[in-house]
């Protein structure tokens, strides 16, 4: 039995959808969540800076005794996963991109896969590259959906406005793909709207895909907490802890309290 916590980090709030999926699958595990709210968004930063921020946060989480790490941020996964794995070899590190890609490859029947994400994620081509490394016959159609994140962060996850935006973004996928990766940790909150605006397309939720991989990694490394008590969640942010608490329940589905401010990394 290993009752040390799992560390999860993101540039902001979106990674809480990963925490929610983890708690559903692994209720006994304690989680330390780090949201780098002072320095978001990562999508407009250089790779060198994202690597630097990610290494700082990793060191913080390891000082808090994290037994495994999940990068719940598409940009940080794309830019820093390899360097973190090289620098911190003693701890399993899971990125948010590969699990969704693997699930999409397993579930597509036509090998036609769609990807939606932020402008930075889509422009990086990381999903296309990852999928085609695993299956070079796969065809990928990608689309940036920049308005999804601000709508989610305002709690506007249903209603006519977001429905019209979803219809505008998603219509180009109909009859062209059979599987669609939600390539941003904010997007699981729009799953219903996305489902309603796509036709016969299987949605791949990156948050639940990551949780499934984390479960396997903890078992394989004998790190699973076999206790019967429900794990606790501790949240740390670099700015605006009150806003994090207020918006956190949109992402997590229940109240988040006692968010602690980190002034130095």
PASEBA-1860 file (N, C-alpha, C; in nm, 3 decimals):
! residues 265
1> XXXXXXXX> 0.085/-0.120/0.000/0.000/0.000/0.000/0.088/0.124/0.000 ~ 0.056/0.219/-0.087/0.133/0.343/-0.095/0.035/0.459/-0.084 ~ 0.034/0.524/0.032/-0.065/0.630/0.053/-0.013/0.769/0.020 ~ 0.103/0.777/-0.046/0.151/0.908/-0.093/0.057/0.961/-0.202 ~ 0.051/1.091/-0.220/-0.044/1.148/-0.318/0.006/1.139/-0.462 ~ -0.087/1.152/-0.554/-0.057/1.168/-0.697/-0.053/1.318/-0.724 ~ 0.052/1.363/-0.793/0.063/1.504/-0.828/0.004/1.531/-0.966 ~ -0.075/1.638/-0.977/-0.136/1.677/-1.105/-0.111/1.826/-1.124
9> XXXXXXXX> -0.064/1.865/-1.245/-0.049/2.010/-1.264/-0.098/2.055/-1.401 ~ -0.137/2.184/-1.403/-0.188/2.248/-1.524/-0.156/2.396/-1.512 ~ -0.169/2.468/-1.623/-0.148/2.612/-1.619/-0.260/2.683/-1.543 ~ -0.373/2.617/-1.528/-0.486/2.682/-1.460/-0.584/2.584/-1.402 ~ -0.711/2.599/-1.442/-0.821/2.521/-1.384/-0.855/2.393/-1.459 ~ -0.824/2.389/-1.588/-0.873/2.281/-1.673/-0.836/2.142/-1.623 ~ -0.719/2.130/-1.563/-0.675/1.999/-1.515/-0.762/1.940/-1.405 ~ -0.851/2.021/-1.350/-0.944/1.967/-1.249/-1.039/1.863/-1.309
17> XXXXXXXX> -1.060/1.867/-1.442/-1.140/1.761/-1.503/-1.067/1.627/-1.496 ~ -0.934/1.633/-1.501/-0.852/1.511/-1.483/-0.862/1.463/-1.339 ~ -0.857/1.557/-1.244/-0.871/1.521/-1.102/-1.007/1.454/-1.078 ~ -1.111/1.510/-1.138/-1.246/1.452/-1.123/-1.250/1.309/-1.176 ~ -1.190/1.286/-1.293/-1.187/1.152/-1.352/-1.103/1.057/-1.266 ~ -0.993/1.108/-1.211/-0.909/1.026/-1.123/-0.985/0.984/-0.998 ~ -1.057/1.078/-0.938/-1.131/1.048/-0.814/-1.243/0.947/-0.840 ~ -1.301/0.953/-0.958/-1.406/0.858/-0.993/-1.350/0.716/-1.005
25> XXXXXXXX> -1.232/0.706/-1.067/-1.171/0.576/-1.091/-1.090/0.526/-0.972 ~ -1.028/0.620/-0.900/-0.937/0.585/-0.789/-0.973/0.666/-0.665 ~ -1.088/0.637/-0.603/-1.135/0.720/-0.491/-1.043/0.719/-0.370 ~ -0.961/0.617/-0.355/-0.873/0.609/-0.237/-0.747/0.695/-0.250 ~ -0.717/0.738/-0.373/-0.593/0.813/-0.393/-0.607/0.959/-0.349 ~ -0.507/1.006/-0.275/-0.497/1.149/-0.244/-0.430/1.220/-0.362 ~ -0.467/1.345/-0.383/-0.416/1.419/-0.499/-0.367/1.557/-0.456 ~ -0.251/1.596/-0.508/-0.203/1.733/-0.495/-0.216/1.797/-0.633
33> XXXXXXXX> -0.294/1.904/-0.640/-0.315/1.973/-0.768/-0.244/2.108/-0.764 ~ -0.171/2.137/-0.871/-0.103/2.266/-0.883/-0.152/2.337/-1.008 ~ -0.210/2.455/-0.990/-0.254/2.539/-1.102/-0.167/2.664/-1.110 ~ -0.095/2.679/-1.219/0.000/2.791/-1.233/-0.073/2.916/-1.284 ~ -0.168/2.962/-1.204/-0.261/3.067/-1.246/-0.197/3.203/-1.270 ~ -0.079/3.227/-1.213/-0.011/3.355/-1.233/0.053/3.364/-1.371 ~ 0.082/3.245/-1.430/0.161/3.247/-1.554/0.086/3.189/-1.674 ~ -0.045/3.165/-1.657/-0.122/3.115/-1.771/-0.150/3.229/-1.868
41> XXXXXXXX> -0.178/3.200/-1.995/-0.180/3.067/-2.056/-0.041/3.025/-2.101 ~ -0.016/2.895/-2.102/0.112/2.843/-2.149/0.121/2.844/-2.301 ~ 0.006/2.844/-2.367/0.002/2.830/-2.512/0.072/2.941/-2.589 ~ 0.094/3.055/-2.525/0.161/3.167/-2.594/0.306/3.182/-2.548 ~ 0.355/3.090/-2.466/0.492/3.095/-2.415/0.587/3.014/-2.503 ~ 0.716/3.044/-2.493/0.816/2.967/-2.566/0.834/2.829/-2.502 ~ 0.889/2.736/-2.579/0.911/2.601/-2.526/1.007/2.605/-2.407 ~ 1.111/2.688/-2.416/1.207/2.697/-2.306/1.142/2.739/-2.175
49> XXXXXXXX> 1.050/2.836/-2.185/0.982/2.885/-2.066/0.887/2.780/-2.009 ~ 0.813/2.712/-2.096/0.720/2.607/-2.051/0.797/2.493/-1.984 ~ 0.912/2.457/-2.039/0.998/2.354/-1.976/1.043/2.399/-1.837 ~ 1.082/2.525/-1.828/1.129/2.580/-1.699/1.016/2.578/-1.595 ~ 0.898/2.626/-1.633/0.784/2.627/-1.541/0.749/2.485/-1.498 ~ 0.746/2.393/-1.594/0.707/2.254/-1.566/0.806/2.187/-1.471 ~ 0.934/2.215/-1.489/1.036/2.157/-1.399/1.022/2.213/-1.258 ~ 0.993/2.344/-1.248/0.973/2.406/-1.116/0.855/2.342/-1.043
57> XXXXXXXX> 0.746/2.323/-1.115/0.626/2.265/-1.053/0.650/2.119/-1.015 ~ 0.720/2.047/-1.102/0.751/1.906/-1.072/0.832/1.896/-0.943 ~ 0.931/1.982/-0.927/1.012/1.981/-0.804/0.925/2.011/-0.682 ~ 0.832/2.106/-0.696/0.740/2.139/-0.587/0.657/2.017/-0.547 ~ 0.601/1.949/-0.649/0.515/1.833/-0.621/0.595/1.717/-0.561 ~ 0.718/1.701/-0.604/0.801/1.593/-0.548/0.839/1.624/-0.402 ~ 0.857/1.752/-0.372/0.882/1.790/-0.231/0.760/1.761/-0.144 ~ 0.642/1.763/-0.207/0.518/1.728/-0.136/0.494/1.576/-0.138
65> XXXXXXXX> 0.597/1.502/-0.180/0.597/1.355/-0.170/0.508/1.287/-0.274 ~ 0.490/1.350/-0.390/0.409/1.288/-0.496/0.476/1.159/-0.545 ~ 0.397/1.054/-0.561/0.450/0.923/-0.604/0.442/0.904/-0.755 ~ 0.360/0.987/-0.822/0.347/0.985/-0.967/0.297/1.123/-1.009 ~ 0.325/1.161/-1.134/0.286/1.294/-1.182/0.203/1.285/-1.308 ~ 0.101/1.369/-1.316/0.020/1.381/-1.437/0.027/1.525/-1.485 ~ 0.071/1.543/-1.610/0.070/1.676/-1.671/-0.067/1.694/-1.735 ~ -0.155/1.767/-1.668/-0.293/1.783/-1.715/-0.306/1.908/-1.801
73> XXXXXXXX> -0.209/1.927/-1.888/-0.202/2.047/-1.972/-0.147/2.004/-2.107 ~ -0.221/2.031/-2.214/-0.177/1.989/-2.346/-0.047/2.057/-2.388 ~ -0.035/2.188/-2.363/0.085/2.261/-2.403/0.208/2.209/-2.328 ~ 0.195/2.193/-2.195/0.309/2.145/-2.116/0.346/2.002/-2.155 ~ 0.246/1.919/-2.187/0.275/1.783/-2.232/0.352/1.787/-2.363 ~ 0.306/1.869/-2.458/0.371/1.877/-2.589/0.513/1.930/-2.578 ~ 0.534/2.028/-2.491/0.663/2.097/-2.487/0.760/2.043/-2.382 ~ 0.709/1.979/-2.276/0.798/1.949/-2.163/0.799/1.804/-2.117
81> XXXXXXXX> 0.709/1.718/-2.167/0.701/1.580/-2.116/0.835/1.507/-2.129 ~ 0.896/1.512/-2.246/1.022/1.438/-2.267/1.133/1.487/-2.175 ~ 1.145/1.619/-2.161/1.252/1.673/-2.075/1.227/1.640/-1.928 ~ 1.101/1.639/-1.885/1.070/1.602/-1.746/1.102/1.455/-1.721 ~ 1.069/1.369/-1.818/1.100/1.226/-1.802/1.251/1.203/-1.793 ~ 1.328/1.283/-1.867/1.474/1.271/-1.862/1.532/1.321/-1.731 ~ 1.473/1.429/-1.679/1.526/1.491/-1.556/1.481/1.419/-1.430 ~ 1.359/1.368/-1.430/1.302/1.307/-1.309/1.271/1.159/-1.337
89> XXXXXXXX> 1.375/1.079/-1.337/1.360/0.940/-1.380/1.300/0.849/-1.273 ~ 1.296/0.896/-1.148/1.252/0.809/-1.038/1.102/0.809/-1.015 ~ 1.030/0.886/-1.093/0.885/0.896/-1.071/0.813/0.879/-1.206 ~ 0.704/0.801/-1.211/0.628/0.791/-1.337/0.563/0.925/-1.370 ~ 0.575/0.966/-1.497/0.516/1.092/-1.543/0.427/1.063/-1.663 ~ 0.302/1.106/-1.654/0.203/1.078/-1.758/0.159/1.211/-1.820 ~ 0.162/1.218/-1.952/0.112/1.336/-2.022/-0.033/1.317/-2.061 ~ -0.096/1.424/-2.104/-0.240/1.421/-2.133/-0.271/1.385/-2.279
97> XXXXXXXX> -0.169/1.382/-2.363/-0.194/1.366/-2.507/-0.201/1.219/-2.549 ~ -0.100/1.141/-2.515/-0.091/1.003/-2.564/-0.210/0.915/-2.526 ~ -0.261/0.923/-2.402/-0.375/0.836/-2.368/-0.497/0.855/-2.458 ~ -0.529/0.980/-2.490/-0.643/1.007/-2.579/-0.618/0.958/-2.720 ~ -0.492/0.972/-2.766/-0.457/0.925/-2.901/-0.472/0.774/-2.910 ~ -0.422/0.704/-2.808/-0.428/0.557/-2.809/-0.573/0.509/-2.807 ~ -0.655/0.576/-2.727/-0.795/0.535/-2.719/-0.866/0.560/-2.852 ~ -0.835/0.672/-2.915/-0.897/0.703/-3.045/-0.858/0.600/-3.150
105> XXXXXXXX> -0.732/0.560/-3.152/-0.686/0.459/-3.248/-0.758/0.326/-3.224 ~ -0.777/0.292/-3.097/-0.847/0.166/-3.064/-0.993/0.169/-3.105 ~ -1.057/0.285/-3.098/-1.202/0.292/-3.115/-1.248/0.331/-3.255 ~ -1.161/0.392/-3.335/-1.202/0.429/-3.471/-1.217/0.304/-3.558 ~ -1.315/0.303/-3.643/-1.330/0.192/-3.737/-1.294/0.236/-3.880 ~ -1.292/0.366/-3.902/-1.262/0.418/-4.037/-1.120/0.474/-4.048 ~ -1.051/0.483/-3.935/-0.917/0.546/-3.926/-0.922/0.695/-3.960 ~ -1.041/0.753/-3.948/-1.056/0.897/-3.967/-1.088/0.960/-3.832
113> XXXXXXXX> -0.992/1.038/-3.781/-0.999/1.089/-3.644/-0.994/1.242/-3.644 ~ -1.085/1.303/-3.570/-1.085/1.448/-3.554/-1.021/1.488/-3.421 ~ -0.965/1.607/-3.420/-0.906/1.662/-3.297/-0.951/1.806/-3.283 ~ -1.002/1.841/-3.165/-1.028/1.982/-3.135/-0.943/2.022/-3.015 ~ -0.896/2.148/-3.018/-0.810/2.195/-2.910/-0.793/2.346/-2.918 ~ -0.702/2.398/-2.839/-0.670/2.541/-2.845/-0.589/2.568/-2.972 ~ -0.572/2.694/-3.005/-0.492/2.730/-3.123/-0.350/2.676/-3.109 ~ -0.290/2.691/-2.990/-0.152/2.646/-2.969/-0.139/2.496/-2.987
121> XXXXXXXX> -0.233/2.420/-2.931/-0.227/2.274/-2.941/-0.245/2.229/-3.085 ~ -0.343/2.286/-3.154/-0.368/2.245/-3.293/-0.251/2.284/-3.382 ~ -0.198/2.405/-3.365/-0.085/2.450/-3.448/0.041/2.368/-3.424 ~ 0.055/2.312/-3.305/0.174/2.232/-3.274/0.176/2.100/-3.352 ~ 0.057/2.054/-3.395/0.047/1.928/-3.468/0.077/1.806/-3.384 ~ 0.077/1.822/-3.253/0.123/1.712/-3.166/0.029/1.592/-3.169 ~ -0.102/1.616/-3.180/-0.196/1.503/-3.185/-0.179/1.425/-3.315 ~ -0.169/1.497/-3.426/-0.150/1.431/-3.556/-0.022/1.348/-3.555
129> XXXXXXXX> 0.084/1.408/-3.506/0.215/1.339/-3.501/0.208/1.214/-3.413 ~ 0.146/1.227/-3.295/0.138/1.115/-3.202/0.054/1.001/-3.260 ~ -0.060/1.036/-3.320/-0.147/0.932/-3.379/-0.077/0.862/-3.495 ~ -0.013/0.940/-3.582/0.047/0.879/-3.701/0.174/0.800/-3.670 ~ 0.238/0.830/-3.558/0.349/0.745/-3.513/0.299/0.606/-3.476 ~ 0.177/0.601/-3.424/0.120/0.473/-3.380/0.043/0.403/-3.492 ~ -0.012/0.480/-3.585/-0.086/0.423/-3.697/-0.072/0.517/-3.817 ~ 0.020/0.485/-3.906/0.048/0.578/-4.017/-0.060/0.580/-4.124
137> XXXXXXXX> -0.161/0.494/-4.109/-0.274/0.497/-4.202/-0.386/0.590/-4.156 ~ -0.377/0.636/-4.033/-0.483/0.723/-3.978/-0.484/0.859/-4.048 ~ -0.604/0.909/-4.072/-0.621/1.044/-4.127/-0.675/1.134/-4.017 ~ -0.612/1.250/-4.000/-0.649/1.339/-3.889/-0.697/1.473/-3.943 ~ -0.812/1.517/-3.895/-0.862/1.652/-3.922/-0.862/1.727/-3.789 ~ -0.793/1.840/-3.785/-0.782/1.917/-3.661/-0.849/2.053/-3.675 ~ -0.904/2.101/-3.564/-0.966/2.234/-3.566/-0.948/2.301/-3.430 ~ -0.903/2.424/-3.433/-0.893/2.503/-3.310/-1.031/2.558/-3.274
145> XXXXXXXX> -1.063/2.555/-3.146/-1.193/2.605/-3.096/-1.167/2.706/-2.984 ~ -1.111/2.822/-3.018/-1.062/2.915/-2.914/-1.167/2.970/-2.819 ~ -1.295/2.974/-2.860/-1.396/3.031/-2.771/-1.445/2.933/-2.665 ~ -1.414/2.805/-2.680/-1.462/2.707/-2.582/-1.409/2.734/-2.441 ~ -1.278/2.764/-2.430/-1.218/2.781/-2.297/-1.279/2.899/-2.220 ~ -1.287/3.020/-2.279/-1.348/3.130/-2.203/-1.494/3.105/-2.163 ~ -1.569/3.037/-2.249/-1.708/3.005/-2.214/-1.713/2.911/-2.093 ~ -1.627/2.810/-2.093/-1.623/2.716/-1.980/-1.584/2.789/-1.853
153> XXXXXXXX> -1.485/2.876/-1.862/-1.436/2.945/-1.741/-1.537/3.047/-1.689 ~ -1.633/3.084/-1.770/-1.743/3.169/-1.723/-1.862/3.086/-1.677 ~ -1.849/2.954/-1.684/-1.957/2.865/-1.643/-2.068/2.853/-1.745 ~ -2.044/2.901/-1.868/-2.147/2.899/-1.972/-2.135/2.770/-2.054 ~ -2.169/2.658/-1.990/-2.148/2.528/-2.054/-2.276/2.475/-2.121 ~ -2.383/2.552/-2.117/-2.502/2.519/-2.196/-2.574/2.649/-2.230 ~ -2.674/2.639/-2.315/-2.744/2.759/-2.359/-2.721/2.785/-2.507 ~ -2.795/2.882/-2.560/-2.796/2.905/-2.705/-2.663/2.956/-2.758
161> XXXXXXXX> -2.593/3.040/-2.681/-2.468/3.100/-2.731/-2.362/2.993/-2.755 ~ -2.334/2.910/-2.655/-2.231/2.807/-2.670/-2.277/2.702/-2.772 ~ -2.406/2.680/-2.782/-2.458/2.584/-2.881/-2.430/2.632/-3.024 ~ -2.450/2.760/-3.048/-2.423/2.816/-3.181/-2.273/2.810/-3.214 ~ -2.190/2.838/-3.115/-2.045/2.832/-3.135/-2.002/2.689/-3.166 ~ -2.056/2.594/-3.090/-2.024/2.452/-3.113/-2.067/2.409/-3.253 ~ -2.185/2.452/-3.294/-2.236/2.416/-3.428/-2.142/2.470/-3.535 ~ -2.094/2.592/-3.516/-2.002/2.656/-3.611/-1.870/2.580/-3.619
169> XXXXXXXX> -1.814/2.544/-3.502/-1.685/2.475/-3.500/-1.694/2.330/-3.551 ~ -1.800/2.262/-3.518/-1.802/2.116/-3.531/-1.865/2.063/-3.659 ~ -1.938/2.148/-3.732/-2.010/2.099/-3.850/-1.915/2.039/-3.954 ~ -1.792/2.089/-3.959/-1.696/2.040/-4.059/-1.651/1.896/-4.033 ~ -1.677/1.843/-3.913/-1.637/1.705/-3.883/-1.741/1.602/-3.926 ~ -1.867/1.645/-3.939/-1.974/1.550/-3.969/-1.952/1.481/-4.104 ~ -1.967/1.349/-4.103/-1.949/1.263/-4.220/-1.803/1.252/-4.266 ~ -1.710/1.313/-4.190/-1.568/1.307/-4.228/-1.484/1.226/-4.129
177> XXXXXXXX> -1.528/1.218/-4.003/-1.456/1.139/-3.902/-1.558/1.055/-3.824 ~ -1.509/0.946/-3.762/-1.600/0.868/-3.676/-1.562/0.880/-3.529 ~ -1.449/0.947/-3.504/-1.398/0.960/-3.367/-1.341/1.101/-3.351 ~ -1.369/1.165/-3.236/-1.324/1.302/-3.213/-1.258/1.311/-3.075 ~ -1.132/1.353/-3.076/-1.059/1.371/-2.949/-1.085/1.511/-2.894 ~ -1.129/1.518/-2.770/-1.145/1.647/-2.701/-1.007/1.685/-2.647 ~ -0.929/1.757/-2.728/-0.788/1.779/-2.699/-0.759/1.898/-2.610 ~ -0.841/1.919/-2.511/-0.821/2.025/-2.412/-0.895/1.983/-2.286
185> XXXXXXXX> -0.833/2.002/-2.171/-0.895/1.954/-2.047/-1.019/2.034/-2.006 ~ -1.045/2.146/-2.072/-1.171/2.218/-2.049/-1.289/2.150/-2.119 ~ -1.261/2.081/-2.228/-1.368/2.037/-2.318/-1.460/1.928/-2.262 ~ -1.415/1.842/-2.169/-1.512/1.746/-2.114/-1.637/1.811/-2.056 ~ -1.625/1.938/-2.012/-1.741/2.008/-1.957/-1.841/2.045/-2.067 ~ -1.796/2.040/-2.191/-1.884/2.070/-2.304/-1.925/1.944/-2.379 ~ -1.904/1.829/-2.317/-1.926/1.701/-2.386/-2.069/1.690/-2.440 ~ -2.165/1.732/-2.361/-2.305/1.721/-2.403/-2.333/1.809/-2.525
193> XXXXXXXX> -2.284/1.934/-2.519/-2.302/2.028/-2.631/-2.231/1.975/-2.755 ~ -2.110/1.922/-2.737/-2.033/1.869/-2.851/-2.105/1.748/-2.910 ~ -2.153/1.661/-2.823/-2.227/1.542/-2.868/-2.351/1.581/-2.950 ~ -2.422/1.683/-2.902/-2.545/1.727/-2.968/-2.520/1.793/-3.103 ~ -2.395/1.836/-3.125/-2.363/1.905/-3.250/-2.272/1.823/-3.342 ~ -2.265/1.694/-3.315/-2.194/1.603/-3.405/-2.286/1.485/-3.437 ~ -2.264/1.423/-3.551/-2.352/1.314/-3.595/-2.273/1.183/-3.600 ~ -2.314/1.088/-3.515/-2.254/0.955/-3.515/-2.102/0.959/-3.500
201> XXXXXXXX> -2.056/1.049/-3.413/-1.912/1.060/-3.387/-1.885/1.021/-3.242 ~ -1.792/0.930/-3.223/-1.752/0.885/-3.090/-1.657/0.988/-3.028 ~ -1.690/1.036/-2.909/-1.607/1.138/-2.842/-1.507/1.074/-2.747 ~ -1.382/1.117/-2.758/-1.275/1.068/-2.670/-1.245/1.177/-2.569 ~ -1.278/1.151/-2.445/-1.258/1.245/-2.334/-1.116/1.226/-2.281 ~ -1.030/1.326/-2.302/-0.890/1.313/-2.263/-0.874/1.293/-2.113 ~ -0.963/1.353/-2.033/-0.952/1.341/-1.887/-0.970/1.196/-1.840 ~ -1.076/1.130/-1.889/-1.098/0.992/-1.846/-0.994/0.897/-1.905
209> XXXXXXXX> -0.943/0.928/-2.025/-0.837/0.846/-2.085/-0.710/0.852/-2.000 ~ -0.677/0.971/-1.951/-0.558/0.987/-1.866/-0.577/0.912/-1.734 ~ -0.697/0.921/-1.677/-0.724/0.851/-1.550/-0.706/0.700/-1.567 ~ -0.750/0.646/-1.680/-0.736/0.502/-1.705/-0.588/0.462/-1.714 ~ -0.508/0.545/-1.782/-0.364/0.517/-1.792/-0.297/0.530/-1.654 ~ -0.337/0.630/-1.577/-0.281/0.648/-1.442/-0.308/0.526/-1.354 ~ -0.428/0.472/-1.365/-0.466/0.351/-1.290/-0.369/0.237/-1.323 ~ -0.344/0.218/-1.452/-0.254/0.111/-1.496/-0.110/0.136/-1.448
217> XXXXXXXX> -0.066/0.260/-1.460/0.071/0.295/-1.418/0.090/0.271/-1.268 ~ -0.009/0.308/-1.187/0.001/0.287/-1.042/0.005/0.137/-1.009 ~ -0.075/0.058/-1.079/-0.072/-0.087/-1.057/0.063/-0.145/-1.098 ~ 0.110/-0.110/-1.219/0.235/-0.164/-1.272/0.355/-0.130/-1.184 ~ 0.351/-0.013/-1.120/0.462/0.031/-1.035/0.439/0.004/-0.886 ~ 0.332/-0.074/-0.858/0.298/-0.108/-0.719/0.285/0.016/-0.631 ~ 0.216/0.117/-0.684/0.199/0.244/-0.613/0.054/0.267/-0.570 ~ -0.033/0.172/-0.597/-0.175/0.190/-0.566/-0.198/0.197/-0.416
225> XXXXXXXX> -0.284/0.289/-0.375/-0.325/0.297/-0.234/-0.439/0.197/-0.212 ~ -0.411/0.093/-0.137/-0.510/-0.013/-0.117/-0.598/0.011/0.007 ~ -0.580/0.127/0.071/-0.660/0.157/0.190/-0.806/0.177/0.155 ~ -0.890/0.183/0.257/-1.034/0.195/0.234/-1.085/0.339/0.251 ~ -0.999/0.426/0.306/-1.042/0.564/0.326/-1.034/0.642/0.195 ~ -1.128/0.732/0.175/-1.126/0.817/0.057/-1.010/0.914/0.064 ~ -0.941/0.931/-0.049/-0.825/1.020/-0.052/-0.866/1.166/-0.043 ~ -0.770/1.250/-0.004/-0.796/1.395/0.010/-0.735/1.468/-0.110
233> XXXXXXXX> -0.782/1.591/-0.133/-0.730/1.674/-0.241/-0.676/1.804/-0.182 ~ -0.552/1.836/-0.215/-0.492/1.963/-0.176/-0.460/2.041/-0.302 ~ -0.503/2.168/-0.307/-0.480/2.251/-0.426/-0.388/2.367/-0.394 ~ -0.295/2.393/-0.487/-0.202/2.505/-0.476/-0.210/2.586/-0.605 ~ -0.205/2.718/-0.593/-0.206/2.805/-0.711/-0.103/2.915/-0.693 ~ -0.064/2.978/-0.805/0.034/3.087/-0.798/-0.032/3.225/-0.798 ~ -0.165/3.230/-0.810/-0.237/3.359/-0.805/-0.387/3.332/-0.788 ~ -0.456/3.426/-0.728/-0.602/3.428/-0.719/-0.664/3.298/-0.665
241> XXXXXXXX> -0.629/3.259/-0.543/-0.688/3.136/-0.487/-0.839/3.142/-0.470 ~ -0.894/3.262/-0.439/-1.039/3.274/-0.421/-1.113/3.248/-0.552 ~ -1.057/3.300/-0.663/-1.119/3.276/-0.794/-1.112/3.127/-0.829 ~ -1.000/3.065/-0.794/-0.984/2.922/-0.820/-1.091/2.843/-0.745 ~ -1.115/2.880/-0.619/-1.218/2.811/-0.540/-1.356/2.831/-0.602 ~ -1.383/2.955/-0.647/-1.514/2.987/-0.702/-1.541/2.909/-0.831 ~ -1.441/2.908/-0.921/-1.459/2.841/-1.050/-1.432/2.691/-1.043 ~ -1.361/2.651/-0.939/-1.320/2.512/-0.927/-1.435/2.414/-0.928
249> XXXXXXXX> -1.546/2.452/-0.866/-1.657/2.355/-0.860/-1.725/2.335/-0.995 ~ -1.705/2.427/-1.090/-1.756/2.406/-1.226/-1.681/2.287/-1.288 ~ -1.550/2.284/-1.266/-1.466/2.180/-1.326/-1.474/2.049/-1.247 ~ -1.476/2.062/-1.116/-1.466/1.944/-1.031/-1.602/1.884/-0.995 ~ -1.705/1.968/-0.999/-1.839/1.918/-0.971/-1.878/1.925/-0.825 ~ -1.786/1.967/-0.740/-1.817/1.990/-0.598/-1.721/2.096/-0.546 ~ -1.747/2.146/-0.426/-1.669/2.258/-0.373/-1.523/2.222/-0.352 ~ -1.437/2.320/-0.383/-1.295/2.309/-0.354/-1.263/2.421/-0.255
257> XXXXXXXX> -1.206/2.385/-0.142/-1.177/2.483/-0.037/-1.030/2.475/0.003 ~ -0.988/2.571/0.082/-0.851/2.576/0.137/-0.744/2.572/0.028 ~ -0.769/2.643/-0.081/-0.668/2.652/-0.186/-0.553/2.740/-0.135 ~ -0.432/2.690/-0.146/-0.317/2.760/-0.090/-0.238/2.833/-0.198 ~ -0.193/2.953/-0.165/-0.116/3.036/-0.258/0.033/3.004/-0.242 ~ 0.099/2.983/-0.356/0.243/2.960/-0.358/0.308/3.084/-0.418 ~ 0.391/3.152/-0.340/0.454/3.275/-0.387/0.584/3.253/-0.462 ~ 0.655/3.146/-0.426/0.784/3.119/-0.489/0.795/2.971/-0.524
265> X> 0.858/2.945/-0.639/0.885/2.807/-0.679/1.035/2.785/-0.688
END
